[in-house]
Amino acid sequence: MNAEPPSTSALSSLWRQIRAVLDLVLDLSFKRFVTPHLVRMLYVLSLLAAFMYALSWLFYSWWGIIVAPAAFLLYLIVARVTVELILAIFRIAEHLAPMADEPVVKPVAKSTSFTDPVR
């Protein structure tokens, strides 16, 4: 039985993306990170939640006209900075991974000559 859906372009593209995410999630060796692939979706979901929350403040509070836009803007800034910090940490990890495979070379200390006077 074939697990792939019919080969329409949008549906097959979505299916490939779902399979790629599932392959990352089910990777028990933890050699690849799933968070960088999911961070865009999490960011969009957080923006939608902020928008819904700001709308609820706007319509259910007498001072929401002033506070809702300010709170929404503050939440956008915090969400963006958080996502960028997460991505920066993962990019650092990706750049450091090849260095972990390289052999460690210790520098040789400069040898002192015994003919030099110590005093």
Rosetta blueprint (number, residue, H / E / L):
1 M L
2 N L
3 A L
4 E L
5 P L
6 P L
7 S L
8 T L
9 S H
10 A H
11 L H
12 S H
13 S H
14 L H
15 W H
16 R H
17 Q H
18 I H
19 R H
20 A H
21 V H
22 L H
23 D H
24 L H
25 V H
26 L L
27 D L
28 L L
29 S L
30 F L
31 K L
32 R L
33 F L
34 V L
35 T H
36 P H
37 H H
38 L H
39 V H
40 R H
41 M H
42 L H
43 Y H
44 V H
45 L H
46 S H
47 L H
48 L H
49 A H
50 A H
51 F H
52 M H
53 Y H
54 A H
55 L H
56 S H
57 W H
58 L H
59 F H
60 Y H
61 S L
62 W L
63 W L
64 G H
65 I H
66 I H
67 V H
68 A H
69 P H
70 A H
71 A H
72 F H
73 L H
74 L H
75 Y H
76 L H
77 I H
78 V H
79 A H
80 R H
81 V H
82 T H
83 V H
84 E H
85 L H
86 I H
87 L H
88 A H
89 I H
90 F H
91 R H
92 I H
93 A H
94 E H
95 H H
96 L H
97 A H
98 P H
99 M H
100 A H
101 D H
102 E L
103 P L
104 V L
105 V L
106 K L
107 P L
108 V L
109 A L
110 K L
111 S L
112 T L
113 S L
114 F L
115 T L
116 D L
117 P L
118 V L
119 R L
